[in-house]
């Protein structure tokens, strides 16, 4: 009895469609690897706003002592700035030439922008502006700067969610001024901080699917 052995034929060469699909998949993987982590970009700012401005609101309501407010605001401002810088720096690893330079310049934009903002607002504070006016000035200008930086980052990376967050932040900045003192701190904590946290977590979960 004779047995026949079926020899596998040669593998079919990849088609042009297969090559294009592989190129597109590689491009998407590279884009995801270079995109800043939403947890590092958005959640620290959200938590900072919730802790810092939420603490101010609680102090006004008499729940927290006034002495802890400067500490809360300092930590709430410093931690998000450091976290954002680290996240942007990590996202730029593997880049070279102009692309790496763009990432570095954008990261320094955050530091320089807030340094200039603090210098201007401190000077205006020294001129003796009333307390409620100072509150609206500091909160509104800080959110304005953050919103513009998110708009720039979203446009730079063609990242629509980050651009939308920039728009939301600008709207929140306007709302803080219109609601007045001390309700501006509640808007900052819930609308500003809450918006950052919700979008950061949602984007993180969406990218893991």
Helices and strands as residue ranges (DSSP letters): H 16-34, H 38-38, I 39-43, H 44-60, G 66-68, H 69-91, H 98-126, H 131-156, H 160-179, H 183-187, I 188-193, H 194-208
